[in-house]
Amino acid sequence: MKSDTKPAVCVVGLGYIGLPTAAVIARAGCKVLGLDVSQKVVDTINRGEIHIEEVDLDGLVHGVVARGLLSASTEVAPADVFVIAVPTPFDKDHAPDISYVLSAGRTIAPVLKQGDVVILESTSPVGTTEQLRDLLAELRPDLKVPGRTAEIPDISIAYCPERVLPGRILEELTNNDRSIGGVTPRCARKALAFYKRFVRGECVTTDARSAEMTKLVENAYRDVNIAFANELSIVSDTMGLDVWEVIRLANRHPRVNILSPGPGVGGHCIAVDPWFIVHGAPEQTPLIRTARGVNDGKMHHVVARAEALVEAHPKAKVACLGLAFKANIDDFRESPARFVASRLARKFGSQIHIVEPYAAQLPIEFTDTGATQIDIDDALETCDILIVLVDHDVFRVVPLAERAEKLVYDTRGIWPDQPQAVREQEAALRLAS
Ligand SMILES: NC(=O)c1ccc[n+]([C@@H]2O[C@H](COP(=O)([O-])OP(=O)(O)OC[C@H]3O[C@@H](n4cnc5c(N)ncnc54)[C@H](O)[C@@H]3O)[C@@H](O)[C@H]2O)c1
């Protein structure tokens, strides 16, 4: 690949990360082939449409497909740069599953040629990029791979994690700083030259293992700090305190910045990635492991509190506000809100109503529970109890006048002016018993 010509790029995995990445690279003028195992995903993108919800992505994909810069396929083709953005889940024992990454490696191996750059973007346990390198070396003994030859290698391999925020992916893909870890310093330089084509943030080069760990550390940091806030909220519930008031006051200290509690921690990043560190160093990670336990435990605490509330009001109509794992997105993976709402639906059936503007229909686990999906206006008109599980803007902006008479359990602290909060109800129940 000559530095003055735009590289042909193949992005493997066209999900929440891969599709925006492919579109942004195409917008920079590179010809991009998006590769996915799902024919449905491929067909959707080739029509210039998208299969995920992300701000401004539809217009961008439509434009780059129409200009012939982005196309999708289930079949690999030669390219100059390969960007891998496939899932990296964990198994039932929280051990990382890198089989999708290795499968992507097997897919691209046959078409690799001298000069190609392979970049792994999937969040990965430390050592995965080297495992990918070893796999490529095994499958393509004709190629000199970095770190396994004394000569100049034929291909470059690097790790470059994503730290974008859903809902702001397009903006952050270009403006965030990036850590680019090469299997060798030469690999890092090759990957750096590629990212400079479309990233405006600072690109910092390092080794692959440090870059892998950096991504895991970022999410473990968030998880540990959210766990502190969630533990405070459980303590406050027990003591009859308003955790939001306590945090607001404590954060007036110039060196204190406590994060916001919630119904737990969801998504496929913060709730998953810390386990990759724990798995890599089980004896050395009591804090990270405990934080995971606290955040998972918070879901059960919310379920127990919500159940007690509904049981105390058997004739009340109850609305659960939100199923997504965070505000203003349509991503329901590992969502604590979804967990809480489905538990309530299973226990109280038709008494429970779900409001989720980002879901066309309720997820499968709500089938046959009797719970129904309604919109926020119906909830405000007909429901007596509102359980806030997600801080979607559409909920946040509900004026006090429309909810003042409701009994509210606000797990996100979006309505600090709510007069009849569940805390007071609980205090009344405690006094009465
Ligand atoms: N979504 C986020 O906000 C986010 C943020 C940072 C990092 N990440 C990481 O990025 C990676 C991808 O996450 P995502 O959210 O985009 O996942 P996703 O599930 O939305 O998309 C993955 C896509 O890869 C496809 N795929 C699976 N195996 C494949 C294969 N062998 N070949 C080709 N395609 C294949 C799937 O069909 C799917 O379309 C994960 O490691 C994730 O942890 C995600």
The ligand as a Gaussian input file, in Angstrom:
#p B3LYP/6-31G(d) Opt

LIG

0 1
 N      -21.103000      -1.474000      21.039000
 C      -20.277000      -0.707000      21.716000
 O      -20.664000       0.349000      22.217000
 C      -18.823000      -1.083000      21.885000
 C      -17.927000      -0.125000      22.382000
 C      -16.592000      -0.450000      22.471000
 C      -16.157000      -1.713000      22.096000
 N      -17.040000      -2.638000      21.627000
 C      -16.526000      -3.946000      21.227000
 O      -16.591000      -4.040000      19.797000
 C      -16.791000      -5.402000      19.429000
 C      -18.002000      -5.501000      18.516000
 O      -19.123000      -5.097000      19.276000
 P      -20.502000      -4.673000      18.595000
 O      -21.291000      -4.014000      19.656000
 O      -20.247000      -3.972000      17.319000
 O      -21.104000      -6.138000      18.271000
 P      -22.407000      -6.468000      17.418000
 O      -22.937000      -7.723000      17.954000
 O      -23.290000      -5.256000      17.326000
 O      -21.849000      -6.714000      15.941000
 C      -20.998000      -7.742000      15.621000
 C      -21.255000      -8.140000      14.176000
 O      -20.265000      -9.098000      13.832000
 C      -20.872000     -10.105000      13.033000
 N      -20.026000     -11.273000      13.089000
 C      -19.901000     -12.197000      14.077000
 N      -18.954000     -13.090000      13.772000
 C      -18.469000     -12.743000      12.554000
 C      -17.477000     -13.273000      11.712000
 N      -16.766000     -14.361000      12.072000
 N      -17.255000     -12.680000      10.523000
 C      -17.957000     -11.583000      10.160000
 N      -18.905000     -11.034000      10.930000
 C      -19.155000     -11.594000      12.117000
 C      -22.257000     -10.243000      13.601000
 O      -23.158000     -10.819000      12.680000
 C      -22.609000      -8.784000      13.946000
 O      -23.270000      -8.146000      12.871000
 C      -16.927000      -6.195000      20.725000
 O      -15.678000      -6.706000      21.085000
 C      -17.347000      -5.125000      21.722000
 O      -16.993000      -5.470000      23.033000
 C      -18.369000      -2.344000      21.501000

